[in-house]
Amino acid sequence: MSENSQSAKMCVLGVGNLLMRDEGFGVRAMEYLRDHYVWPDNVDFVDGGTLGHGLMPLLQDYDRVVVLDIVTAQGEPGTVYLLENEDMRKALSFHDSTHDTDFVDLLQTCDLMGCRPECFVIGLEPFDFRSMDAELTDEAKKVLPAFCRKAVLEILRRGWANAKVRDNEAQSPYRAE
């Protein structure tokens, strides 16, 4: 896309199941970025939950999409990944076992329709995504601020949007130790 950072519509998309511990990390990271940083008006924050293929209409509305998710790549829990192109298949929340589709398939469908956004995934190797609990693990809570800083730095590096820390960040329940 040739649009500058002030006019291109950008979506920060948090995905995952909030009832399965760290499976909801992407949604919590999206909320953290929305609540702890000041963003320009061209940036939207969306809870994609577990919609999977149902996100197609949303993707068509944006020029740029940053996906926040968990990634299982057999790394150490807490490892942060930057995924692009085919590597985005590792983003766990987009696997639809019913239809065997994933996020890359969604982007390819957008491409066929002439509306594919620029996209990357920032993912976290989860600590526990199989237990039923609406809370993130303590370990995931501790790494959330640093994860979000990495996401902001990548957005800035690409020139997609400017962001600055809100004044109330020190009052966050998720503080780096």
C-alpha positions as CSV (number, residue, x, y, z in Angstrom):
1,M,0.0,0.0,0.0
2,S,1.2,3.4,-0.8
3,E,-1.0,5.3,1.7
4,N,0.8,7.2,4.4
5,S,0.4,6.4,8.1
6,Q,-2.1,9.2,8.7
7,S,-4.6,8.1,6.0
8,A,-4.4,4.3,5.8
9,K,-7.0,2.6,7.9
10,M,-5.3,0.3,10.5
11,C,-6.8,-2.3,12.7
12,V,-5.2,-3.8,15.8
13,L,-6.9,-7.2,16.0
14,G,-6.7,-9.2,19.2
15,V,-7.8,-12.8,18.8
16,G,-8.3,-15.8,21.1
17,N,-10.6,-17.4,23.6
18,L,-10.8,-15.4,26.8
19,L,-12.1,-18.5,28.7
20,M,-8.9,-20.5,28.1
21,R,-6.2,-18.8,30.1
22,D,-3.4,-17.5,27.8
23,E,-5.5,-18.4,24.7
24,G,-7.0,-15.0,25.3
25,F,-3.7,-13.2,25.4
26,G,-4.2,-11.5,22.0
27,V,-7.4,-9.9,23.1
28,R,-5.8,-8.8,26.4
29,A,-2.9,-7.3,24.5
30,M,-5.2,-5.4,22.1
31,E,-7.0,-4.0,25.2
32,Y,-3.7,-3.0,26.8
33,L,-2.5,-1.2,23.6
34,R,-5.9,0.6,23.3
35,D,-5.9,1.6,27.0
36,H,-2.2,2.5,27.6
37,Y,-1.3,4.3,24.4
38,V,-2.6,7.3,22.5
39,W,-3.2,6.5,18.8
40,P,-4.3,8.5,15.8
41,D,-7.9,8.4,14.6
42,N,-7.1,6.1,11.7
43,V,-6.4,3.2,14.1
44,D,-9.2,0.9,15.4
45,F,-9.0,-1.8,18.1
46,V,-11.1,-4.9,17.5
47,D,-11.7,-8.0,19.6
48,G,-11.8,-10.8,17.1
49,G,-12.3,-13.4,19.7
50,T,-12.6,-16.8,18.0
51,L,-14.4,-15.6,14.9
52,G,-11.8,-17.2,12.5
53,H,-13.2,-17.1,9.0
54,G,-15.9,-14.8,10.2
55,L,-13.3,-12.0,10.2
56,M,-13.4,-11.8,6.4
57,P,-15.7,-8.7,6.3
58,L,-13.5,-6.9,8.9
59,L,-10.3,-7.6,7.0
60,Q,-11.8,-6.1,3.8
61,D,-12.3,-2.7,5.6
62,Y,-8.7,-2.1,6.5
63,D,-5.5,-1.2,4.6
64,R,-3.3,-2.6,7.4
65,V,-3.9,-5.2,10.1
66,V,-1.8,-6.0,13.2
67,V,-2.8,-9.4,14.6
68,L,-2.1,-10.2,18.3
69,D,-2.3,-13.9,19.1
70,I,-0.6,-16.8,20.8
71,V,1.8,-18.9,18.7
72,T,2.8,-22.4,19.4
73,A,6.2,-22.9,17.8
74,Q,7.8,-25.2,20.5
75,G,9.7,-22.2,21.9
76,E,10.1,-21.2,25.5
77,P,6.8,-19.9,27.0
78,G,6.9,-16.1,26.8
79,T,8.9,-16.0,23.5
80,V,7.6,-13.2,21.3
81,Y,7.3,-13.9,17.5
82,L,6.9,-11.6,14.5
83,L,5.2,-13.6,11.8
84,E,4.7,-12.6,8.2
85,N,3.5,-14.3,5.0
86,E,3.3,-18.1,5.3
87,D,4.7,-18.1,8.9
88,M,1.4,-16.5,9.9
89,R,-0.1,-20.0,9.8
90,K,1.5,-20.6,13.2
91,A,-1.0,-18.1,14.8
92,L,-3.1,-20.5,16.8
93,S,-6.5,-18.7,17.1
94,F,-7.0,-18.8,13.4
95,H,-7.1,-22.5,12.9
96,D,-10.6,-23.6,12.0
97,S,-10.6,-27.3,12.3
98,T,-14.1,-27.6,10.8
99,H,-13.0,-26.1,7.5
100,D,-9.2,-26.4,7.8
101,T,-8.7,-22.7,7.2
102,D,-6.3,-20.2,8.8
103,F,-5.4,-16.6,8.6
104,V,-3.2,-17.0,5.5
105,D,-6.2,-18.5,3.7
106,L,-8.3,-15.6,4.8
107,L,-5.7,-13.2,3.4
108,Q,-5.5,-15.1,0.1
109,T,-9.3,-14.9,-0.2
110,C,-9.0,-11.1,0.4
111,D,-6.3,-11.0,-2.3
112,L,-8.7,-12.7,-4.8
113,M,-11.3,-10.2,-4.0
114,G,-8.9,-7.3,-4.4
115,C,-9.0,-6.1,-0.8
116,R,-6.0,-7.7,1.0
117,P,-4.6,-5.6,3.8
118,E,-0.9,-5.4,4.7
119,C,-0.6,-7.6,7.7
120,F,1.7,-9.1,10.3
121,V,1.2,-11.1,13.5
122,I,2.9,-10.5,16.8
123,G,2.5,-13.7,18.8
124,L,3.4,-15.0,22.2
125,E,4.4,-18.6,23.1
126,P,1.8,-19.3,25.7
127,F,2.3,-20.6,29.3
128,D,-1.0,-22.3,29.5
129,F,-3.8,-22.2,26.9
130,R,-5.6,-25.5,27.7
131,S,-6.9,-24.7,31.2
132,M,-10.4,-23.2,31.5
133,D,-10.0,-19.8,33.4
134,A,-10.8,-16.3,32.3
135,E,-7.6,-15.0,33.8
136,L,-4.2,-14.9,32.1
137,T,-1.5,-16.9,33.9
138,D,0.6,-14.7,36.2
139,E,3.6,-15.3,33.8
140,A,1.6,-13.9,30.8
141,K,0.4,-10.9,32.8
142,K,4.1,-10.1,33.6
143,V,5.2,-10.2,30.0
144,L,2.1,-8.3,28.6
145,P,3.6,-4.8,28.9
146,A,6.9,-5.8,27.2
147,F,5.0,-7.7,24.5
148,C,2.9,-4.6,23.8
149,R,6.0,-2.4,23.6
150,K,7.4,-4.7,21.0
151,A,4.1,-4.5,19.0
152,V,4.2,-0.7,19.2
153,L,7.9,-0.6,18.1
154,E,7.1,-2.8,15.1
155,I,4.2,-0.6,14.1
156,L,6.4,2.5,14.4
157,R,9.3,0.8,12.5
158,R,6.9,0.2,9.6
159,G,5.6,3.7,9.7
160,W,2.0,2.5,10.0
161,A,1.0,4.8,13.0
162,N,2.4,6.9,15.8
163,A,1.6,6.0,19.4
164,K,2.7,7.4,22.7
165,V,2.3,6.1,26.2
166,R,-0.7,7.5,28.2
167,D,0.0,9.3,31.4
168,N,-1.8,6.7,33.5
169,E,0.3,3.7,32.5
170,A,1.9,3.5,36.0
171,Q,-1.5,2.6,37.3
172,S,-1.9,-0.4,35.1
173,P,-2.6,-3.8,36.7
174,Y,-0.1,-5.2,34.2
175,R,3.2,-3.7,35.1
176,A,6.6,-4.9,34.2
177,E,8.6,-6.1,37.2
